[in-house]
Amino acid sequence: MSADPNCIFCRIVAGQIPSRKVHEDEHMLAFHDINPWAPVHILLIPKLHIVSMSDVQLEHAGLIGHMMAQSPRLMRELGVTNGFRHVINTGEDGRQEVMHLHIHLMGGPRPWSKG
């Protein structure tokens, strides 16, 4: 599995930085965002270091599909029953802050602090 030793999300995957894990399997990790915009706000990240959606290739289709398919179950387990959002920021103009592909998964009663 490819990793970047300077990437904060790769370091979280490696267990070098703690996180509040929601789910982990051989392909991905899901954990609570440290600056939540919604009552429930988790990040889904691939264990493989992919910089952004701009770097996703056809070979990653199964991985991205796996991550998206996990989201309804994860939100149900976290008590979200009335809808949720997926947000993927891509690149500088897309306001991506961490250069490791990640999906913001947000839900819970409104109003939210952002988004």
C-alpha positions as CSV (number, residue, x, y, z in Angstrom):
1,M,0.0,0.0,0.0
2,S,1.3,3.4,-1.0
3,A,1.8,6.0,1.8
4,D,3.3,9.4,2.2
5,P,5.3,9.7,5.5
6,N,4.5,13.5,5.5
7,C,0.8,13.1,5.1
8,I,-1.3,13.5,8.3
9,F,-4.0,11.0,7.0
10,C,-1.3,8.4,6.1
11,R,0.0,8.9,9.6
12,I,-3.5,8.4,11.1
13,V,-3.8,5.2,9.0
14,A,-0.4,4.0,10.3
15,G,-1.5,4.6,13.9
16,Q,1.1,7.3,14.5
17,I,-1.6,10.0,15.1
18,P,-4.7,9.1,17.2
19,S,-8.2,9.4,15.8
20,R,-11.7,8.6,17.0
21,K,-12.3,5.6,14.6
22,V,-15.8,4.7,13.4
23,H,-14.8,2.0,11.0
24,E,-11.6,0.4,9.6
25,D,-11.1,-2.4,7.1
26,E,-8.4,-3.4,4.7
27,H,-9.3,-0.6,2.2
28,M,-10.4,2.4,4.2
29,L,-10.6,4.2,7.6
30,A,-13.5,6.3,8.9
31,F,-13.1,8.6,11.8
32,H,-14.7,11.7,13.4
33,D,-13.6,15.1,12.1
34,I,-11.8,17.2,14.7
35,N,-13.6,20.3,13.5
36,P,-17.1,19.1,12.8
37,W,-19.5,21.2,10.7
38,A,-22.5,19.0,11.6
39,P,-23.7,17.0,14.6
40,V,-22.2,14.0,12.9
41,H,-19.2,14.6,10.8
42,I,-16.8,11.8,9.8
43,L,-14.1,11.5,7.3
44,L,-13.7,8.5,5.0
45,I,-10.2,8.0,3.7
46,P,-8.6,5.3,1.6
47,K,-5.6,3.6,3.1
48,L,-3.9,4.0,-0.2
49,H,-2.4,7.5,-0.5
50,I,-4.3,9.2,-3.4
51,V,-3.8,13.0,-3.4
52,S,-7.3,14.0,-4.6
53,M,-10.2,13.1,-6.9
54,S,-8.1,14.5,-9.7
55,D,-5.7,11.6,-9.2
56,V,-8.4,8.9,-9.2
57,Q,-8.0,6.4,-12.0
58,L,-10.3,3.6,-13.3
59,E,-8.3,1.2,-11.2
60,H,-9.6,3.0,-8.1
61,A,-13.3,2.5,-9.0
62,G,-13.7,-0.4,-6.6
63,L,-12.1,1.5,-3.7
64,I,-14.2,4.6,-4.2
65,G,-17.3,2.5,-4.6
66,H,-16.5,0.6,-1.4
67,M,-16.1,3.8,0.5
68,M,-19.4,5.3,-0.8
69,A,-21.2,2.0,-0.1
70,Q,-20.1,2.1,3.5
71,S,-21.6,5.5,4.2
72,P,-25.3,4.7,4.7
73,R,-24.5,1.9,7.2
74,L,-22.0,4.2,9.1
75,M,-24.5,7.0,9.3
76,R,-27.2,4.7,10.6
77,E,-24.9,3.3,13.2
78,L,-24.1,6.9,14.3
79,G,-27.9,7.7,14.6
80,V,-28.4,9.7,11.5
81,T,-31.8,8.8,10.1
82,N,-33.0,11.9,8.2
83,G,-30.4,12.3,5.5
84,F,-26.7,13.2,5.1
85,R,-24.2,14.8,2.8
86,H,-21.1,13.6,1.0
87,V,-18.5,16.4,0.3
88,I,-15.3,15.9,-1.6
89,N,-13.1,18.9,-1.9
90,T,-10.6,18.6,-4.8
91,G,-7.5,20.7,-5.2
92,E,-6.7,24.2,-4.0
93,D,-9.6,25.9,-5.8
94,G,-11.9,23.2,-4.4
95,R,-10.7,24.1,-0.9
96,Q,-9.0,20.8,-0.2
97,E,-6.9,21.3,2.9
98,V,-5.3,17.9,3.4
99,M,-3.7,16.5,0.2
100,H,-5.0,12.9,0.7
101,L,-8.4,12.0,-0.8
102,H,-11.1,12.2,1.8
103,I,-14.9,12.2,1.9
104,H,-16.7,14.4,4.4
105,L,-19.8,12.6,5.6
106,M,-22.1,14.9,7.5
107,G,-25.6,14.5,9.0
108,G,-27.8,15.1,12.0
109,P,-30.3,17.7,12.9
110,R,-30.0,21.2,11.4
111,P,-28.9,23.9,11.6
112,W,-25.3,23.0,11.1
113,S,-22.4,25.3,12.0
114,K,-21.3,25.3,8.3
115,G,-22.3,23.6,5.1
